[in-house]
Amino acid sequence: MALNHTARLRASSEQRRQRLRSLQATHSRAPFVPFCALALAALLPLAYPTPIRAQVSASVEYQVKAAFLLNFAKFIEWPANAFESEKTPITVCVFGYDPFGNALDELIKGKSINNRELLARRVSHLPDLKTCELLFVSEKEEKRLPEILIGLRGTSTLVVGEGEDFAERGGGVQFILEANRLRFAVNLDAIQRAHLTVSSKLLALAKIVHDRG
């Protein structure tokens, strides 16, 4: 009986070891690049340009960009008159075409900055833009940038985009892909017009540009 019991214990122990080896093998096959990209963007805020390799899917690219939007909000200070009250949330908007899916909503859910709740919102009409503290304009919508900027005139909205020369055409922040690395440019003229204060930590990592001409 003692021998049978010992044999059963050894068999059970061997089964546990096999399951552990199987889990470790599965983990080792997990996509390493997307995890690193998200970790750099979300856990080490803006510390280094984030690698975005060609084989990484578009959905992962926009998870990374969503994390950057959250970090931009952390390094931007809005004037007090940009909010109706001390409890008014910081609204992060996506104009028109939305490449994020639910990634942006999941990222900012339950988060706050300086005791202000973060909200995600989709807007399609120009009058609704004035409800946004941070506005993302995808490359598919960048042709509408001139009318977007006119609609936001007099507001303190940080406008972020990814189209070519987006920042030099008046956007506040532009995502740039250089040598498969995601970087960003900051237009100081646009920041000044919006009466925003940008942390020196953010500016130190950005490509600084000004309005074209």
SEDREN-730562 format. One record per residue (C-alpha): x, y, z. Coordinates in steps of 0.05 Angstrom, whole numbers, padded with zeros to 5 digits, always signed. Layout:
N
XYZ/...
//
This chain:
213
+00000+00000+00000/+00057+00048+00018/+00091+00035-00049/+00026+00048-00087/+00016+00114-00049/+00087+00136-00064/+00079+00118-00138/+00015+00160-00141/+00050+00220-00109/+00107+00215-00158/+00058+00211-00217/+00020+00271-00192/+00084+00310-00183/+00107+00293-00253/+00040+00316-00282/+00047+00383-00247/+00117+00391-00275/+00092+00376-00345/+00036+00427-00339/+00086+00479-00315/+00133+00465-00374/+00074+00471-00421/+00054+00539-00392/+00125+00564-00396/+00131+00542-00469/+00065+00577-00486/+00089+00641-00452/+00155+00640-00489/+00117+00638-00556/+00076+00700-00538/+00088+00761-00584/+00145+00797-00550/+00146+00861-00591/+00074+00884-00578/+00084+00872-00503/+00148+00913-00502/+00116+00969-00542/+00057+00974-00495/+00102+00970-00434/+00145+01027-00458/+00085+01070-00474/+00043+01055-00414/+00090+01037-00358/+00151+01079-00374/+00116+01142-00397/+00150+01171-00459/+00219+01149-00435/+00244+01128-00503/+00218+01126-00574/+00174+01064-00578/+00192+01010-00630/+00136+00994-00679/+00159+00939-00726/+00127+00925-00794/+00098+00858-00772/+00060+00888-00713/-00014+00893-00728/-00051+00959-00735/-00092+00943-00673/-00029+00939-00631/-00002+01003-00662/-00064+01039-00638/-00060+01008-00570/+00008+01040-00565/-00018+01107-00591/-00075+01104-00541/-00023+01096-00486/+00014+01157-00512/-00050+01198-00512/-00059+01182-00439/+00013+01203-00425/+00005+01267-00465/-00053+01285-00419/-00008+01273-00358/+00044+01321-00384/-00003+01377-00406/-00033+01429-00360/-00098+01462-00382/-00117+01532-00358/-00168+01534-00302/-00221+01567-00346/-00218+01507-00394/-00264+01470-00345/-00333+01488-00319/-00316+01464-00249/-00265+01427-00207/-00302+01362-00222/-00307+01370-00297/-00273+01310-00329/-00217+01311-00381/-00250+01288-00445/-00207+01251-00496/-00242+01253-00563/-00233+01217-00629/-00258+01256-00689/-00295+01218-00744/-00259+01153-00763/-00238+01114-00701/-00178+01068-00709/-00175+01051-00635/-00234+01004-00628/-00245+00995-00553/-00170+01002-00536/-00176+01075-00516/-00237+01063-00472/-00205+01005-00437/-00141+01043-00425/-00171+01104-00392/-00228+01070-00356/-00226+01087-00282/-00165+01132-00289/-00159+01205-00269/-00108+01261-00274/-00103+01314-00220/-00169+01289-00190/-00205+01296-00257/-00237+01234-00286/-00218+01215-00357/-00272+01203-00409/-00268+01177-00480/-00316+01205-00532/-00326+01201-00607/-00346+01264-00643/-00366+01274-00716/-00394+01345-00716/-00352+01407-00711/-00394+01442-00657/-00381+01382-00611/-00305+01393-00614/-00308+01446-00560/-00326+01393-00509/-00257+01360-00518/-00194+01374-00478/-00154+01327-00522/-00174+01310-00594/-00145+01255-00638/-00150+01263-00714/-00133+01201-00753/-00097+01202-00820/-00163+01188-00855/-00192+01253-00826/-00130+01298-00831/-00156+01333-00894/-00208+01365-00848/-00154+01395-00803/-00165+01468-00827/-00239+01467-00809/-00225+01430-00744/-00175+01484-00723/-00225+01539-00741/-00278+01503-00700/-00230+01500-00641/-00208+01573-00645/-00208+01604-00576/-00208+01537-00539/-00154+01501-00500/-00157+01434-00537/-00095+01393-00551/-00101+01368-00622/-00062+01304-00637/-00056+01272-00705/-00015+01227-00750/-00021+01256-00820/+00039+01282-00858/+00061+01351-00832/+00002+01350-00785/+00038+01391-00732/+00068+01442-00781/-00002+01453-00809/-00027+01474-00740/-00037+01410-00700/-00010+01408-00630/+00023+01340-00630/+00039+01293-00687/+00057+01219-00685/+00118+01204-00729/+00143+01137-00752/+00218+01139-00762/+00260+01076-00773/+00202+01034-00746/+00200+01075-00682/+00141+01116-00659/+00161+01186-00640/+00123+01252-00636/+00130+01325-00655/+00103+01384-00615/+00083+01450-00649/+00099+01504-00598/+00058+01556-00636/-00005+01512-00631/+00008+01499-00558/+00014+01574-00545/-00050+01589-00583/-00088+01539-00540/-00058+01569-00476/-00031+01500-00455/+00029+01488-00411/+00073+01430-00432/+00121+01395-00385/+00194+01403-00401/+00200+01327-00395/+00153+01320-00454/+00187+01373-00495/+00255+01342-00483/+00232+01278-00518/+00195+01313-00575/+00215+01340-00643/+00200+01414-00637/+00165+01446-00697/+00129+01511-00713/+00073+01532-00759/+00092+01525-00832/+00116+01592-00859/
//
